[in-house]
Amino acid sequence: MHAFHETEGRPHGRGRPGGRGRGGWGRAWGGPGGGPRGRGPRVGRGETRTAMLLVLLDGPQNPYQVMSELEERSGGKWRPSPGSVYPTVKALAQDGLIKVDREEGRRILSLTDEGRTIAESKRDAGPPPWETIEEPGAQAGLFDEFLLLASAAREVAEAGTDDQIDQATSKMAALRRNLYALLAEEPADKS
């Protein structure tokens, strides 16, 4: 439970909607300070590993260069995050597929002989991961709209009058009931 401080009937400080304090509602709505986070295209599970090996066939690179190269090869559709790249680097090194050297304070990744053999077999086995990117489905669009709705609700909570907040609460309750009613309807025939 967050500690709220009342000023003119609205919460502020840590835990306020959109607040930056630990546990602030902004985290639930897209990160520090709020704002929606989109769900963009993605590759299949484990494909970051394959993609990195294929990029390293062209020669040694640092992790940032690998991320940039994957973004370029995918035509800007996919750029793996550092949160997926760095653990993959560690796993590839532990598996003996890449070696990590230091050059001017930067990590330089290069394929081992075993890594090169595996990368070449992956290259010959079919299209690279950046050519098989999955576009986000309807669920991603629904989630994005939820985040936008949550952001708007936060704005009303922070800047609205008591009457506006009451109206927004009623509208959101009606929307919730309507969403549940959708699940009770017969699905449309997709033929």
N, C-alpha and C positions, 0 to 999 in steps of 0.2 A: 504494500500500500504506500502510495506516495504522500509526502507531507505537502499540503497545499497551504498557501498563505492567501488570505482573502484581501483584495483591494477592489473596492467598487463592485463587489459581487463576482469578480473573475479571478481565476487562479493565476499565479505567476511564479517565477523562480523554478527551482528544480522540480521536474515532474509536470510542468505545465504543458499543455498541448503544443507540440513543436519545440519544446524546450531542449536545450543542449545538455542539460545535466544528466547524470546517470539515470537511466530508466525513463527519460523524457518520452512523451508520446511520439516525438518525431522519429524515433528509431522504428516504431511500428509502421510508419508511413514513408519509409524510404531512406532512413539514415539520419545522421545528425542534422537537425534543422528541418527535417521533413522533405517532402518533394518526392514524386514518384520515380521509381527505378524501373526502366523497361526491361522486358525479357526479350532479348534479341535472338538472332539465329544461334544455333549451337551445333557442335559436332557430336557424334555418338560417343558413348562411354568408352574411355580408354584411347580415343583417337588423338588426344593431345600428344601422347607418347609417340605414336606412329608419325604424326606430323612433324614433331621435333626431330626425330631420326632422319626423316626425308629431307628436311631443311639442312641438316648438318652434312648431308652428302655433298653439298656445294662447298664445304670447308668450315673451318672453325669460326664460331661466332659467340658473342656474349648473349646472355638471356634476353636482354632488351632487343638486340638485333633479331633474335629468333622470333620474338613476339611481333616485331614490325614486319618481318618477312612473311609470317603467316597471315597478317592482316593484308599485306599487298597481294599475296597469292590467292586469297579468297575474294579479291576485288573489294575489300573494305567491309565484307559481311561479318568477319570473325576475327577477333583479336583476343587470344586467351589472356586471362588476367594473371598478374604475378602470383595470385593465390593458387592457380592451377599449374603454372609453369615451374615455380621453384620447388614444390614437392616432387614434380615429375623429374626435374634435373637430379634431385637427390636419389630418387628411385632408379633412374637410368645409370647413375654412377655406381650405386650399390650393386646393380645387376651386371656391372662390368661392360656396359654398352657404350658409355661415354667416359671420357676423362675430363676433369675440371682442373685447369691450370690458372694461375694468377699472372696477369700481365698489367703492369701499371695500376695495381689495385683492383682490377676488374677480373671477374671470372670469365674464362674463355673455355668454351665447350668444344670438344672434338670427339669424333667417333673412334672407338677402339676397333681392332680388326673384327671382333665378333659383332660389334654394333654396325659396322659397315656391311657385313654379310646380311644381317637381319634387315637393315634399311633397304638394301638392294632387292631382297626378296619381297619386301612390302611394296616397293616401287613397281615391281613386275607383276604383283598379284592383283592389281586393279587400280581404280581411281584413288587419288590421294584424298585424305579427309577434308581438305578445303574445297573439294569439288562435290562433296556429298553432304553439305551443310543442311541441317533440318531447319526449316522456317518455323517460327513459333505458331502454334495453333490457336484455336478459339479460346482456350483456357488462358493463354497469355494475355489476350485482349481483354478478357473479363477482369483479370487481376490488375492490369494497367488502369482500367476504369475504376476499380475499387480504390486504388491508390490516389487517383485524381479526386474521387469523391471524399476520401478521408482527408485529403489536403484542403478541400473546400470546407469541410466540416470544421477543421482546425481553425481556418480563417474566421468562420462565423463565431466559433467559441471565443476567439481572442478579440475580435473587433465588433461583434454584433451586440445589439441591445438585448435586453432580456426577452422582449417580444420576438426579435429575429431568431434568437436561440431556441425559443419555444416552437416557433414555426419550423425551423430546421429539424428539430427533434421529431416533430409530428411527421414531417415529410420522409425522414429516414425510417421511421417506424412503418409507414405505409409502404415504402420501397421494400423493406425486409419482408413484409407480409406478401407483397406481390412476387418476390423472388421465390418464396416457398410455394406459392400458388402455381408458378411455372412447373415445378417438379410434379405437381399433382395432375397436370394436363397430360393428355395422350400425346406421345411424340408424333411430329409430322412425318408422313410417309416420305422417305428419301428416294423413292424410285423415279 
